[in-house]
Amino acid sequence: MQDPQAVGTGAKCAIHPERTATRTCSRCGNFTCDECNALGRESLCPACRALTGGETFPFTRDNFSFDAIWNYSFERWKQEWVMLSVCVLIFFAASTIASIFSSVFQSIGQAIIGQRFGTAGIIYVTVIATVASQAIAIVAQGPFQMGIIRILIDVLNGKKADIGRILTQLPKLGRYIVQMILVQLMVIVPLALYVLTLMVIALVISGTELTDVGHWDRAFRGAGIAVLVVGLLVIFPFIFYVTLPLTFANMELVYGDASPVESIRRSFQIANGFRTTIFGFAFIGGLVALVGFLACCIGILPAYALTYMLLVGLYLALRNGSGLPAPVES
């Protein structure tokens, strides 16, 4: 297998310009000679080794396996699980506060408007409250979610879990919001319209009037439910193809310091040819999170950290050797 960090003839070492480069630094992308990369044993240039303590994530898209990433991530997690759990707790706290605020907003709206406009008013309030809840969640969770990604990348690259880093991504909140809006437009809105269309078809087949909200349950019987099930099975390939790469969009926003559109484009480049692998990692991660939840709920904090670390580890492996620009330290 060809070394993804090997370079062709003609390139010169960034530190020793009189020498021919034989590799590139996996962190900054600079050319390195045999002396700088210790005859190929080091993937980092001397400057990056000094900055990171000499450790870096060891896997690439051409050289990884589930067992390798799991074992590496688990070892790093065992060393830092306490601080990582604290980071997750902070993230959950921000999410809970946002959820409570959204619920109060929705309840008040339903109580006031529902009394005046009846069922139709409650439906309108619910829709508006749902959109508002999403907006609140994005703003409240975004900085902490990106902060956790930054800390997990640090840990996977051999650093300590520094809880002080959890708000270092706050300046990217604007880009994060734009990115999430784009994702909503790409996935959530089309899916919502598609499901709504299926429901209308099911209502028509069941003979239920659209305005007869109290009897919409008729659509979930007989031929109506068959339409919904078949329709969802038809759309599954779209969900599989489009949504899996977007798992990496936030990570690329943090690590690659890309624009919202560019981070989405890069996420598809990173995931190209590995969608089944991403699904497998996400499935195993979900099982880990489930086990943590069943462990008296308290275990969800370290389990969530391990699950997320596994996905970030896959992201780093698939990014290495993908041809994308060197990551940006932030």
DASULMO-V555352 format. One line per field, one symbol per residue. ss: DSSP state (H for helix, E for strand, C for the rest). psi: psi as a letter, one per 20 degrees, with the letter a starting at -180 (. if undefined). A space follows every 50 residues. Layout:
ss: ???
psi: ???
This chain:
ss: CCCCCECCCCCECCCCCCCECCEECCCCCCEECCCCCCCCCCCCCHHHHH HHCCCCCCCECCECCHHHHHHHHHHHHHHHHHHHHHHHHHHHHHHHHHHH HHHHHHHHHHHHHHHHHHHHHHHHHHHHHHHHHHHHHHHHHHHHHHHHHH HHHHHHCCCCCCHHHHHCCHHHHHHHHHHHHHHHHHHHHHHHHHHHHHHH HHHHHHCCCCCCHHHHHHHHCHHHHHHHHHHHHHHHHHHHHHHCHHHHHH HHHHHCCCCHHHHHHHHHHHHCCCHHHHHHHHHHHHHHHHHHHHCCCCCH HHHHHHHHHHHHHHHHHHHCCCCCCCCCCC
psi: ppoiiqqrqhqqphhniiqpqirqpigiiqqqahghjlkiipiqrhghhh hijiqrpiqriimrrggghgggghghghhjhghhhgghggghghgggggg ggggggggghgghhhhjbgghggggggghgghggggggghhghhghgggg ghggghjjrqoohiihjijhijgghgggghgggghhggghgghghggghg ghgghikpqhimhikhihikqchghgggggghhhighggggghghihigh hhhghikrrgghhgghhhggipikghggggghgghhhghgghhimkhhih ghggggghhgghggggghhojijqqqqpp.
